[in-house]
Amino acid sequence: MTIFTEKAGMELAFNKILKTDFSLVLPYLEKLQSQALPPEILKDRLLEMFEQNYECFGIYKSGKLVGIFGLWFMTRHYAGRTCEVDHIYIDDDLQGLGVGTQLFQFIDQYAKKKQCETIELNSYVENFRSHKFYMNLGFVIRGYHFLKKL
């Protein structure tokens, strides 16, 4: 368990969620879906992710799960060993209180321990609030993410 305290009364822990506890993650992933997937498909995909270079974490405040995020680890020709942040969800009542800043402090330290040279993430085009947040953390927009359904 890794604990950071940034603001009085805001003690957070970032704990790895194992494949056996996948059911903790599903309600948060469902909240992130713009078009709902059938629960069985979401479950199957998440379980498959655990078999790849993926790690899932819970964000805990006072021992209560208040958010989730995932990390993918890979090597890319343009970025070297990289950590890609995926599906961040923080409970609405905690947004704007420094949780995201503490989260990225944890991710930075964790990625460095895993010998990563870079951190990447995707953000939906219309999610302007997150763009400003990520740029304030030192991220730069390098391109567009394209998706083609088959």
N, C-alpha and C positions, 0 to 999 in steps of 0.2 A: 504494500500500500504506500502510495506517495501522497503526502499532505502538504498543501500550501495554505498559508493564511495571508490574505492581502488586505482585507478590510475587517474591522472589528465585527465579530459574529458571523463571518463568512469563511468558515473552515471547510475546505473541500478535500475530498479524496478521489483519486482517479484509479480505479481498480479494474484489472483485466477481467472480462467476462468470458468464461470458457464455453466450449461448444455444448456441454451438458446443461448449461444454464441459458440456452438460446431463447427460451420463452420470455426472459426478462426484456429482451431487445425488441421482440416483435411488435408490441403496442406502440413503441416509439417510431419504428420504421413505418408502421401504418399511418402515423400522423404526417410523415414526410411525403407520402404518395400524393401526387397531383391527380392521378387517375388510379383509383384503388385496384390493387391486384387481389385475386382470390387468396385468402390466407394460406392455403396449402402451397401455392406457388411461392409466395414470399418466404415461407418456412423452408421449403426445399432449396431455394436460392441461398438463403442465409447459411444453411447447413453446408452447402457446397463451398461457400466462401471460406468457412473455417478450415477447409482442406487445402486452401491455397495460401499465398503469402499475406494473409489477412489476420489482423488482431482486433478484437472488439473490446471496448472499455465502457464502464459505467462511470458517471459523474455522481458522486454521493455528497450530500450535505447532511451533517448530523446523522449519518448512517442510513439515510433515505435516498433511494435512487431518484435523481432529478434530471437525468439526461444521459445520452449515449454518444459515442462516436466510434468510427472505425479507422484503422490505419492499414494501408497496403505498403509493402516493401518490395522494391524492384530496382533494377539498374537500367537506366536509359542512356542512349548514346549522347544526348544533348545535356543531360543533367547529372550523370553519374549515379551513384547509389542514392535513391530518393525514397521519401516517405510521402505517400499520397493520403491526405486526410479525406475521409468519406463520411457521409450521413451524420452530420452534427445535429443533435437535437437537445435543446435546453428548455426546461419547463418555462412557460410564458412568464410566470411571476418572478423568475430569476433573471430574465433578460434585462440588460442595461445596468446590472449591478456588479460587473467585474468578473463574472464567471467565465466568459469567453476569453478574457485576457489571461486569467489563471490557467485556463485550459491550454492555450497556446504556449504559455511558459512551460507547462508540462510536456507538450508535444515536442517543443524545441529540444528540451533536455533529453527526452526519450529517444528522439531521432539521432541525436549526437551519440548517445550510448550505443546505438545500433550502427554506428559509422556511416550515417547518411550525410551526404554533401548538400542536399536540397530538400525542401518540403514543397509539395504541390497540392493544389486543390481545385475543384470545379465549383462554380457558383452560377445559379441560374441567372440569365441575362436581366430579368426583371427584379432581381433581389438587390436593389441599390443599396439598402442599408448594410448588407453584408460586404458589399464591395468597398465601401468606405472603411469599414472595420478592418478588413484584410489589408488594405493599403496602409492604414495606420500602423499595422504590425510589420510592415516592410515587404509585403507581397506586391508584385507587379503583374499587370495583365499582359500575358504573352501571346494570346491567341483566342480562338474560339474552339469549343468542344462540339463536334458534329456527331450525330447519331442517325443511323439508318436502320429501321426495323426490317427484319427479313421474314 
